[in-house]
Amino acid sequence: MISNRVKDLKESATLKINAQVNALKAEGKTIYNMTAGEPDFPPPAEAKRAVMDAVEKNLSKYTPTAGIPELRKLIAENANSQHPELAKTNPWKPSEVVVSNGGKQAIFDAILALINPGDEVVFGAPYWLSYPEMVKVADGKSVVIPTLLARDYKFSAQELEHVLTPRSKLLILNSPSNPTGTIYDRTELQAIGAVLARHPQVWILSDEIYDRIDFDGKWCSFLDACPELRDRTVTVNGLSKSGAMTGWRIGWSIAPQTLTSALISLQGHSTSGISSLSQAAAVAALKLPRENFAPFLKEYLHRRSLALEVLGKSAKIKVYEPAGAFYLFLDVREVLREKQNADGFAEKVLQDIQVAVVSGVDFGAPTCIRLSFATDEETIRTACERLADYCR
Ligand SMILES: Cc1ncc(COP(=O)(O)O)c(C=O)c1O
């Protein structure tokens, strides 16, 4: 009954583990949950007020498909201030912005708009688990470049060149990365850009949703490193992570006009414009100075140090120190039992020590688990202590 396109899609790993967590909680168990893919902070007060004002003003009608003009303008202006070089020669225009229901819709629509059956979509593993599923829906073919912890979970320009073929249509870059937290610096992006210059049929989707969670100040937007690729790059961002508004579903893409028009047609026949209330919140949040985010970054940094220190007590867990985002990616291969992969391990630690983590299987890393430190200190300390003890 279910179409071929949809029947093979995997259930989200995070939803799966959360259902198990809820079942255990219903039995009265205390669970130390490190699965959250969202900040535990409230959204900015200004954004909350803007939503309430919008309700009072009866802003309850359909919105333009690509977003209200004020928001598109703000997004373009923000992008221009982030890319000073590009802004000098070829600044982003509001007409090149499409506001979507989260970064997720922006990515999904870009893939649908670019991929024909059999086209190849290249990305590194470990990857955000939705990329291969989205590629499947578009009847594309995922081409995965494996990466290693020892090389900061990054692929090199040479490794990219090696997998590119005439059928390659799209490269997805995700820096800072979910799940590893790795960040490609300017030089590495430029080397990737030099390879792409030799493959003019390849588009680039730069998923920059974690851009503000950058612990060493090394993050660089893809187009800042490679402005010459503007005509075939779509940059995705949003307020889910940086604005702590995951449930308000505010994301966007910035892309050349040719692609933008296709994205607007697609969105016009699927979800239409996003909620008027969310757009009011987005306008208020984007008017806030960037410095407002500094306290969150400091808090994430503190939590990262805490988790790394506690996990360091077990020599058997190999932990990657993330340069950005709010995840820790742990290689637990040394403690896996025979025939056990990270799915089995995650289930076991939930049952045995009441610690909830996400298995790396769906991220393309079957011996790894992902921990989110977007949660309180007590949870981080207890969960990491229990894990370290368990693995010792
Ligand atoms: C790498 C990455 N890209 C995009 C998204 C989509 O974010 P949202 O749709 O909540 O804005 C997420 C969310 O977890 C993510 O981790």
PDBQT file of the ligand as one rigid body, heavy atoms in Angstrom, charges set to zero:
ROOT
HETATM    1  C1  LIG A 401      22.714  19.202  10.791  1.00  0.00    +0.000 C 
HETATM    2  C2  LIG A 401      21.319  19.666  10.899  1.00  0.00    +0.000 A 
HETATM    3  N1  LIG A 401      20.773  20.309   9.858  1.00  0.00    +0.000 NA
HETATM    4  C3  LIG A 401      19.516  20.748   9.895  1.00  0.00    +0.000 A 
HETATM    5  C4  LIG A 401      18.714  20.546  10.989  1.00  0.00    +0.000 A 
HETATM    6  C5  LIG A 401      17.288  21.014  10.920  1.00  0.00    +0.000 C 
HETATM    7  O1  LIG A 401      16.954  21.909  11.909  1.00  0.00    +0.000 OA
HETATM    8  P1  LIG A 401      15.494  22.485  12.036  1.00  0.00    +0.000 P 
HETATM    9  O2  LIG A 401      14.635  21.887  11.010  1.00  0.00    +0.000 OA
HETATM   10  O3  LIG A 401      15.043  22.156  13.413  1.00  0.00    +0.000 OA
HETATM   11  O4  LIG A 401      15.654  23.962  11.837  1.00  0.00    +0.000 OA
HETATM   12  C6  LIG A 401      19.223  19.857  12.100  1.00  0.00    +0.000 A 
HETATM   13  C7  LIG A 401      18.385  19.573  13.270  1.00  0.00    +0.000 C 
HETATM   14  O5  LIG A 401      18.681  18.785  14.127  1.00  0.00    +0.000 OA
HETATM   15  C8  LIG A 401      20.566  19.425  12.061  1.00  0.00    +0.000 A 
HETATM   16  O6  LIG A 401      21.123  18.791  13.094  1.00  0.00    +0.000 OA
ENDROOT
TORSDOF 0
